[in-house]
Amino acid sequence: MPITVVGNPMSLTWANFTGVPNQIFDPADSTLVDAYTAFNFNIPNTPTRVINGQHALGETFTITITPNARVWSGVSQTAALLSHEEWHYHVGIVTARALAKQLAALRAPTLPQLSTLFGDAVKLHFTTRAGILQKRYDIDTKHGTQAHYQKIWKDRMTVVLANPKSDQIGGFYL
């Protein structure tokens, strides 16, 4: 069994959000927004193995993605806003899939080198690539206020979620 990814939950509801008394500043661009969604991840610490003299991660484990979501208590909790925020959460799931592929292939002559490669891979997918996607999405959709671009990005995400082998969305690597 390979390294797998689970979104917990897979889809968001307003119950997944923490209400906050004020509008929220988006940390990416300091824009005031009505809601903000990021993701947390858990990668279990499993024993490593040796393959042909090279250290590798455990053969099987599950990366779990959970929402880190807040909503301003003064905003209408609409389906459109929830859809926009859910897209941000789904970035965690699809970038975790790409990370899982890379982690499965990691090999290094020493455990410290394997640890460095592991950290670099996590940063590449969850910080760099997820960050680029989140920013581009918010620019294109004007934080969810442009329905046309919101639909384009939502349709792209639907395709990527349906295909676990996807490695790009909208021309951007996961």
Backbone hydrogen bonds, N-H to C=O, Kabsch-Sander energy under -0.5 kcal/mol:
donor,donor_aa,acceptor,acceptor_aa,energy
4,T,61,F,-2.4
6,V,63,I,-2.6
8,N,6,V,-0.5
8,N,65,I,-3.2
16,N,13,T,-1.9
17,F,14,W,-1.6
18,T,69,A,-2.2
19,G,17,F,-0.5
20,V,71,V,-2.5
24,I,33,V,-2.7
26,D,24,I,-0.6
26,D,31,T,-3.0
29,D,26,D,-0.7
30,S,26,D,-2.9
33,V,24,I,-3.6
36,Y,70,R,-2.4
38,A,68,N,-2.2
40,N,66,T,-3.3
42,N,64,T,-2.1
46,T,44,P,-1.1
49,R,56,A,-2.4
51,I,54,Q,-3.1
54,Q,51,I,-2.0
55,H,108,A,-3.4
56,A,49,R,-2.7
63,I,4,T,-3.2
64,T,42,N,-2.3
64,T,62,T,-0.6
65,I,6,V,-2.9
66,T,40,N,-2.1
68,N,38,A,-2.0
69,A,16,N,-0.5
70,R,36,Y,-2.6
71,V,18,T,-2.3
72,W,34,D,-3.4
73,S,20,V,-3.1
75,V,72,W,-1.6
78,T,76,S,-1.8
82,L,78,T,-2.2
83,S,79,A,-2.5
84,H,80,A,-2.1
85,E,81,L,-2.5
86,E,82,L,-2.7
87,W,83,S,-1.6
88,H,84,H,-1.2
89,Y,85,E,-1.6
90,H,86,E,-2.7
91,V,87,W,-1.4
92,G,88,H,-0.7
92,G,89,Y,-1.2
93,I,89,Y,-1.0
94,V,90,H,-2.6
95,T,91,V,-2.5
96,A,92,G,-1.7
97,R,93,I,-1.6
98,A,94,V,-1.5
99,L,95,T,-2.4
100,A,96,A,-2.8
101,K,97,R,-1.7
102,Q,98,A,-1.8
103,L,99,L,-3.1
104,A,100,A,-2.2
105,A,101,K,-0.9
105,A,102,Q,-0.6
106,L,102,Q,-0.7
106,L,103,L,-0.9
108,A,55,H,-1.6
114,L,110,T,-2.2
115,S,111,L,-2.7
116,T,112,P,-2.0
117,L,113,Q,-2.5
118,F,114,L,-2.5
119,G,115,S,-2.4
120,D,116,T,-2.5
121,A,117,L,-2.3
122,V,118,F,-2.4
123,K,119,G,-2.3
124,L,120,D,-2.5
125,H,121,A,-2.2
126,F,122,V,-2.6
127,T,122,V,-0.5
127,T,123,K,-1.6
128,T,123,K,-2.5
129,R,124,L,-3.1
130,A,125,H,-1.6
131,G,127,T,-1.5
132,I,128,T,-2.3
133,L,129,R,-2.3
134,Q,130,A,-2.7
135,K,131,G,-2.3
136,R,132,I,-2.6
137,Y,133,L,-2.6
138,D,134,Q,-2.2
139,I,135,K,-2.4
140,D,136,R,-2.9
141,T,137,Y,-2.5
142,K,138,D,-0.8
142,K,139,I,-0.5
143,H,138,D,-1.8
145,T,141,T,-1.2
145,T,142,K,-1.1
146,Q,141,T,-2.1
147,A,145,T,-0.8
150,Q,146,Q,-2.4
151,K,147,A,-2.4
152,I,148,H,-1.7
153,W,149,Y,-2.4
154,K,150,Q,-2.5
155,D,151,K,-2.8
156,R,152,I,-2.1
157,M,153,W,-2.3
158,T,154,K,-2.3
159,V,155,D,-1.8
160,V,156,R,-2.2
161,L,157,M,-3.0
162,A,158,T,-1.6
163,N,159,V,-0.8
163,N,160,V,-0.8
166,S,163,N,-2.3
169,I,172,F,-2.5
172,F,169,I,-2.0
174,L,167,D,-2.3
